[in-house]
Structure formats: structure tokens, C-alpha cells
């Protein structure tokens, strides 16, 4: 849907119609506490001993240094609200799952045999992850390590974790890098925001490109309501002297800001992608206005809020320059 443009100049009238879709103004240790578009790995690791806590932190560091992903290593949860807001949401939205299963002592069975059990907390996280992925019918890449003394029981007897045996924490850290390498291309599951650009035409001798902001709903639930905003460096819109009815004050003269909502898209069905905003821009005019490509750290920023959760994407200004 094309947005209306007010006060359009003759220069802008020659074919310039911006596709701006929205007009309504509008823990166990750290990790992402809100949903973001950048994929993250759920790290399930014991924290009973100092060695286990250190291992969990080192896995987080390794994930973030070897892959472009972030890592979620949850802090202790003491109530059901915390469990839902942190652990369950992270398990539901993670792009990959790393489990390190530590022993928690020997038990005697009624038949007289002994059995070494694993951390109950880790077993629960494995079970929840298995259920969520089964219910949503989507794959979840898993890297699992299990202490060599632990026996098989519970849901681990029914699912195919193919865990790697270890004796001490050093074994885990030595084996993990090779297994993380294929995860460099993992993408976020569920809901995410996507920013793309493409050349669209030549106007007044300038290459005009279009920034597209899309909301990708790879979940099994319909999105019925959302709010959001997009901020772009002001210089990339210098080619036109226009105002947009879904534009709102940005609070920063270096940026222009546009409000998003479900008002014009309607409901977004499961497994569908919706264009939220299509914005034409001109990098040549931006370069002429500021004698370069702008402030080096200038970015295009998109944020969408759905049911009190945030999904975001960001692209550096330099990445908007057309190739060739």
C-alpha cells in the first residue's frame, strides 16, 4: 500500500511514490531477556559448582566469538513469572540449543542396580525444548555433551540427542568450536524483522534505491496487533522535499522516524511475510549533503513490539550504498 505524500515538489512528482505502509502514530547468568531478530543460542549448563558456572560463561564467549550469534545463559528463576519470561520464551525462540549434562549423584534402583543421574534442571530444559519444537513442528539444531558416568533415562531415552561424552569441562571446550562452525548461518526462528535494499530506478541522474522493512512470521500463531518504528539517517531522503503522514518527530535532526502498526497490514498469518514499509532513498544526495557517506556509525533501525516483546533489526548506513 502506498502512503500519501504531502507537499511533494515537481522533482518528487516524477514517478516518486513512497511505499510507506503504516500511518498510525502513534537468570542463571545474563543473556537476551527480550526477543530480538539476531539469532541466539540457548545454553543449558549446570551451575552447582564454580567449574560449571565458569564453563557456561566460556561457552557463551565461544558462541559469540565463533558465530555471529548471541547466547542465552539464564539466571536462576525463582517464580513462575520469571520462568515464563526468561526460560520458556528463550527456549521457544532460540535458533540453537547447547546442553552440557553434568552428574548429580548415584541412586539405587528397586532391582538393586545403581544409576548416576543428571542435573534435573538440565533434563527439564531438554524436555521443554523437545516439546516446544515438536508442538511447533520446526527443527532445532542441538549440540549436547554428557558426562560419561551418567545413565540414560527419561525423555533422553526417547529423543536423539547424540550427546558427546566428556570427563571434565576442558573436554567440552575442546570439542565445541568444530561443532559451532556450521552454526554461522543459523537464522532466527519464530518472528523477526528483516531489512533489505535494492535499486529501483534512475531519477534526475541519481540512482534511487528502496529500503524494505518486512516482518517475518515463522511462528504457528497469527499476529493480530503490533506497533513499531523505523529510523533512517535524514541525509538519505534529501532527494525529495516531502512529508509522510506516518512520519513522526524523531527527536534527533540527524534521523527521520516512521511509525508502524497493524492498521494497514491487517493480521499477519502464520508462516507469512509482510512488507511493513518501503522507503525510496538516494545515497548520492546524502553524499553531496554531507561530503561523504555520513557519520560512520549511522544506521537504519527498525523495531517492532508484539505482546510486550521487541523484535529489531539494524543496518549500517554504508551498507545502503548500491553495489556497482
N, C-alpha and C positions, 0 to 999 in steps of 0.2 A: 504494500500500500504506500502510495506517495504522500508525503506530508505537504501541507500548504506552505508556500514561501511568501513572506510579506516583504514589500519594499524592494522587489527584485529590479536590478539595473538592466539596461539593454545588453550589457556584456553577459549577464547571467541568463537572460531570457533565451539565448540561442541554444536551445536544447537542454538547458540545465534544470533538471528536476531532481531534487534530492529524495532518496527513498528513506525517509525517517519515519519509522513505524509508530512511534508512541508519542501521544500528545497529552497524556495526563500529567500534570505537575506532580507536581507532586508535593588420681594420675599415678599411678606409678609414674615415672619421670616424664614431664614435658611432652610436646608433640602438638600437632594441629588440633585445636579444640573447636574449630568450625570447619564446615565443608568448604574446600577450595578446589578450583579447577586443576591445580597442579596435582598430579597423581601422588599418592603416598602409600607407604608400606606399613602394615601393622606388624609391630614387633612384639611377639608374645614370649617373654623370658622371665624366669623366676627372679625374685628379689629378696629371698630369705637370707642369703649371705652377701657379704660385701663383694665377693668374687662374681656372684650372679648379677648384682646391680651394675658392677663395672662392665661386665660382658654386654649387658643390654645397651649401655651407653656407647660402647665401642661398635656395636652393630649399627646403631643409629648413625654414627660418624662414617662408618664404612658405606652404608647405603647412600648417604648424601655426597660422598666423595667419588664413588664409582659410577653412580647413576645420576640422572637429572631429577630423581625423586626425593621427596622428603620422607620422614619416618615418624610414626606414632608409637611411642613407648609410654603407656598410660600410667598415671599416678594411682595410688591406692584409692579405691572407691568405697565410701562408707554408707551410701544410701542408694535407694532405687533410682532416684532422680539423677544422681551422679552416674550411676551405671548406664542409664539410658542415654544421657547427654554425651558421655565420653566413650565408653567401651562399645556399646551396641551401635551407635552411629558410626564410629570408626570402622568397626567390622563390616558394617553394611556398605561403606563407601570406599574401602581400601582397594588399591589396584593389585596388591600382592600381600602375601602373608608369610612371615618368618616365625617359626616356632622353635624354641630351644627347651626341650623337655628334661628337667632335672629330677633326680630321685628324691623321694620324701620318706623313705623308711621301708622296713620289711614287715609284712603281715603273714600270719599263719592262716591257711585255709582250713575249712572243716575236715578235709581229707588228710590233713597233716602236712601238706606241701607248703613251702614258703613262696612268697611273691614280693618283689620290690615294686612299690607303687610310685607313680609320677606325681608332680605337683597338681593338686586338684584344680587350682586356678587356671593353669595352662590347659589341662584337659577340658575345662569348661569353655575356654576361649576357642579351642579347636572345634568343640561340638557346636558352639554358636555359629562359627564361621561356616561349618559344613551345612548347617540347617539353612542359614541365610542364602547361601549360594544355591542350594538345592531348591529352595522355595522360589528364588528369582530366576532359576534356570540360566545362570551365567557362570562361566568358568572363573576360577580364582587361582592364579599361579601360587604355588606353595613351595617353600624351602623349609624342610624340617630336620632338626637334629635331635637325637635321643641318646641319653646316657646308656652305655652298654649294659648296665645292670638292670634296667627297667624291663618288666614283662609287659606283654600285650593284654589289654583289657578294655572294656567299654567301647565307645564308638571308634576308637583307633583300630579295633578288631574288624570293623565293618567298612572303613574307608581306606583308600590307597594313598597314604602319605609318603610312602617310600622314604622313611627317615634315614638320615646318615648317622651312624653310631659315633659317639665320642667318649673320651675318657676324662678330658679336662677342657677348660674354656679355650685354651690355646688351639685345640683341635678344631673348634668351631671357627675361630678367626682365620685359621689357615685354609679351611675349605670353602669359606663363604665367597671370597672375591670371584672365583671362577663361576660360581653359580649365580652371582648377581649380574654378570656380564650380559646375558640375554635379556635382562630386565631394563636395559637402557631405552627401549622403545615402548614400554608399557604406557597405556593411556588410562585416564581416569574413567571409572565406571559410574553408573548412575546418571547424575545430572552434571553438566559442565557448560561453561561459556567458551566460545571459540571466536577468535579474531582472525580474519583473512583479508588479503588485499589483492586487487587485480587492476590492470589497465582497462579503461573503458572507452576512451576516445581522445582525439586531439581537439583542443578548443583554444582559439586565439594563439595558436602556435605552441601551446603548452600541453604536455602530457597530463591528462586527467585520469586519476585512479579512483577506485572506490574501496572504502573500508566497510566490511560487512561484519556485523556482530550477530552471532547466532547462539541460541540456547538449544543444547542437545539434550534430549530427554531419553536416555537409555535405560530408564527405570521401568518398572511394571505399573507405575501409578500415573494418573493424569494430573498435569499441573493446571490448576484452576485459577490460581492467583499468584502474582509476583510483582515486585517493584524493583527498579534498578536505575542505574545511571551510567553514562559514558562520558568521559572527559578526554578531550583531544587538545593538543597544542594549538593555540589560536592561529599561528602563522600558516598552518596548512589549509586554512579556509580563506586566506587573503584574496584568492582569485575572484571571489564573489562578495558583493556587499548585500548580504541577505540576513533576514531574521527567520527563525524557525519556531513554529508555535509550540513545539515540545522542548524548546530551549529554556533553560533556567539560569539564574545567576550562578557563576562558578565560585565566586569569592576570590578569584585569582585572575588578573588580566592576562596571564600567560596561557590560560586554558579557557575553552568553551565547554559547556556541560549540557547534556541532553538527558531528559527523564524517560525511563522505560516503564511499561506496565503491561498487564494482560488486556488492556482496554481494546486494543486494535487487533491483537492476535487471536483472542478467544482462548479456549482451553488448548493446551498442548498435549496431544495424545501420547501414550507410551510408545517408545521406540521411534519417535519423530523428532525432526529438527526444524526449528522455526527461526526465520530471519527476524531479528528484533529491530535492526537499524541498518540502513545502507547509506553511507555518507561519502559524497564525492569530495576529493581533496586534490590539491596541487602542490607538489614539493618544489617546483620551480619558483612559484610565487613566494613560498616560505623561504627559500634560499635567498631570493632577491631582497626580501624584507629584513632579513637578519644576517646577511652576508655569510651564509653557511647553512648548516642543517639544524640549527637551533642549539639549545642547551644540551650538552652531551647526554645528560640523564633524563631528558624529556621523554615522556611515554604516553601512549594511549592506554587508558584504563577503563575497564568495564566491570561493573559489579551488579549482581542480581541477588535479591533476597527472596527466599521461598520458605515459608513457615519458620521464620526466625533463624534461618541458616543462610550463610553467604557463599556465593559461588563467584569467582572472579577470574579475570584474565588480563594480561598486560603485555604490551608490545613496545619495544624501544622505537623512538622516532626515526632513527636511522634505518630501521627495518622497513619503514614505509616507502623508502625510495624505490622507484621502479627499476627493475633489472634491465640492463642493455642500454 
